[in-house]
């Protein structure tokens, strides 16, 4: 009945739980509500902690119900009793003298919000002749909080007992769905204004119609495209008729009582003016739905990665709409003839249940659909494959180009930060993922690119020919060396690449940890130099460089209206997008060329690579240069976006973040870099209130990924040169 690790595993977990409790994790998370008035993040964290203890204790006994039940109860009772002991100690002793971040635990999450009294004649003496009902309510000794904590632990144990008997696939699906439901609930405050529910349902429905109708169509690419496009246009026409009949009015079938849908409103809202040409927005509305229907029909036969990403993206749009539900949700009961109004907490529960159910169904259905889609895609001729991929890329670009029009400033800033780390991740992936060179000083190239932009676009002793700008009346006009962003950014890229290659020269013979230490030192040296007062006229020392001019697109020579200043998060988004695409394209082409194969050979075994005729010096220096170049590109775009750079933005933590997202996403995988940036950079930005435990989350995530998927979440697929040769020569 008992496994050899029955006591060892819960003891290990209990030690971790005690440490986290003493850091004040429960008091920090008590203010964050997952379900309003019902569930806080502190309660979720408590359930997860003791649930993990029960799971690792009972899992070895899976298949034996009684043994699983006993081990699960032991797994929750050990950490629960430890938490009770901490509350008792905190009640009788001031633990904040040692643990300064610890706040009062009594009352708190561990006592279910009730005050536990432990005085009044001692803890044990008045309880000797009392039954349990009197024991928890005796005057001076109130222990309802502890009783509720034990009851909560038993409930968690019961959930674990049921959870363990699911298959491994369903255990994974349930856990990830619960985790994503909690994350979406926490981030709902930032995400609930992106897309209204009617818009989300409309987009998802049109996409799903195109997808499922394609099941019954031949494998002809153009027939599926035209059919999906026509289906989308027919749906748009029907919606236009409904809108013209009042469906968008308050309480209407396409609106309800929420906000006015932005996309649906295009069907009746004005014209789009281009010069002297006026185009009704309803035309764009019909075209948008036509493109979505065509995209759904094409995804039905697509590579697995593209297919899965598209379906999850469509589901994400639907979830964003569900998160938009307002303070009240109105339901007309036609049978009873009454109107039911659910308040916000009830809507939150219903919303969480729907999100959890949709996530579970998607994670179960999508992998099965992707197998069929990929098999069908591989059966078509190579020409149609390339045409399909081109159409996928064109539609994806269209979505990315119009996305800022529906995102607020905050979400745009988050996307820009994700794009920045994606650029640097793609660059560092050249060294770590392809060439196998560990670089912990990557932030140095990032700083060099940013400071090079600041120096070249601002009046200083360099751009003013050695004169002090403070002594000049109009330094901006007098200093002829001042450049625009478009003139300076190629220099930033080249200069970062050159410095990276110069660093590579003396460290070519180093490998592994020794190379990491040297590059780490280079990063710290760079940070000290830009902070030093000796170089203040050039780098600004601790004050940095401020008022960096924004990039300007000036095409007024062709048309007076073609002038744009990229001075906010929405407009600078396009610069980030272009930079990401440029970096991904260059690295993808290099990785699939002879140079990329040489990098992989060096990573596998340097001695064998050299014996095969690969020039190690040139290959490594090129990896240093390419990697540093994209860090410089990221630094230049970063400096232009924030319009000011400071030394504290270029710490070792930047290098650690970039390296972490590569490891989690998948070394040598460009899609893995994008996914890693979303997880490690995007989620913490959406959950800013939890920033105190950001590094802890990074560490836990790295450990979990290394144990479960050491190659990363989206590892690169091995190159199939024989198949490529067959495709090329038909």
HELIX and SHEET records of a PDB file:
HELIX    1   1 UNK A    8  UNK A   22  1                                  15    
HELIX    2   2 UNK A   25  UNK A   29  1                                   5    
HELIX    3   3 UNK A   41  UNK A   58  1                                  18    
HELIX    4   4 UNK A   59  UNK A   61  5                                   3    
HELIX    5   5 UNK A   65  UNK A   92  1                                  28    
HELIX    6   6 UNK A   95  UNK A   97  5                                   3    
HELIX    7   7 UNK A  109  UNK A  111  5                                   3    
HELIX    8   8 UNK A  125  UNK A  127  5                                   3    
HELIX    9   9 UNK A  132  UNK A  135  1                                   4    
HELIX   10  10 UNK A  144  UNK A  164  1                                  21    
HELIX   11  11 UNK A  168  UNK A  186  1                                  19    
HELIX   12  12 UNK A  188  UNK A  191  1                                   4    
HELIX   13  13 UNK A  197  UNK A  213  1                                  17    
HELIX   14  14 UNK A  214  UNK A  216  5                                   3    
HELIX   15  15 UNK A  221  UNK A  242  1                                  22    
HELIX   16  16 UNK A  243  UNK A  247  3                                   5    
HELIX   17  17 UNK A  264  UNK A  267  5                                   4    
HELIX   18  18 UNK A  281  UNK A  299  1                                  19    
HELIX   19  19 UNK A  304  UNK A  322  1                                  19    
HELIX   20  20 UNK A  344  UNK A  379  1                                  36    
HELIX   21  21 UNK A  382  UNK A  402  1                                  21    
HELIX   22  22 UNK A  403  UNK A  405  5                                   3    
HELIX   23  23 UNK A  409  UNK A  429  1                                  21    
HELIX   24  24 UNK A  430  UNK A  434  3                                   5    
HELIX   25  25 UNK A  442  UNK A  456  1                                  15    
HELIX   26  26 UNK A  469  UNK A  471  5                                   3    
HELIX   27  27 UNK A  475  UNK A  478  1                                   4    
HELIX   28  28 UNK A  485  UNK A  506  1                                  22    
HELIX   29  29 UNK A  512  UNK A  531  1                                  20    
HELIX   30  30 UNK A  533  UNK A  535  5                                   3    
HELIX   31  31 UNK A  536  UNK A  539  1                                   4    
HELIX   32  32 UNK A  541  UNK A  543  5                                   3    
HELIX   33  33 UNK A  569  UNK A  591  1                                  23    
HELIX   34  34 UNK A  594  UNK A  604  1                                  11    
HELIX   35  35 UNK A  606  UNK A  611  1                                   6    
HELIX   36  36 UNK A  616  UNK A  642  1                                  27    
HELIX   37  37 UNK A  647  UNK A  649  5                                   3    
HELIX   38  38 UNK A  652  UNK A  665  1                                  14    
HELIX   39  39 UNK A  670  UNK A  677  1                                   8    
HELIX   40  40 UNK A  678  UNK A  682  3                                   5    
HELIX   41  41 UNK A  683  UNK A  686  1                                   4    
HELIX   42  42 UNK A  688  UNK A  693  5                                   6    
HELIX   43  43 UNK A  694  UNK A  708  1                                  15    
HELIX   44  44 UNK A  721  UNK A  729  1                                   9    
SHEET    1   A 2 UNK A  33  UNK A  35  0                                        
SHEET    2   A 2 UNK A  39  UNK A  40 -1                                        
SHEET    1   B 2 UNK A 271  UNK A 274  0                                        
SHEET    2   B 2 UNK A 277  UNK A 280 -1                                        
SHEET    1   C 2 UNK A 329  UNK A 333  0                                        
SHEET    2   C 2 UNK A 338  UNK A 342 -1                                        
SHEET    1   D 2 UNK A 545  UNK A 546  0                                        
SHEET    2   D 2 UNK A 644  UNK A 645 -1                                        
SHEET    1   E 2 UNK A 551  UNK A 554  0                                        
SHEET    2   E 2 UNK A 563  UNK A 566 -1                                        
END                                                                             
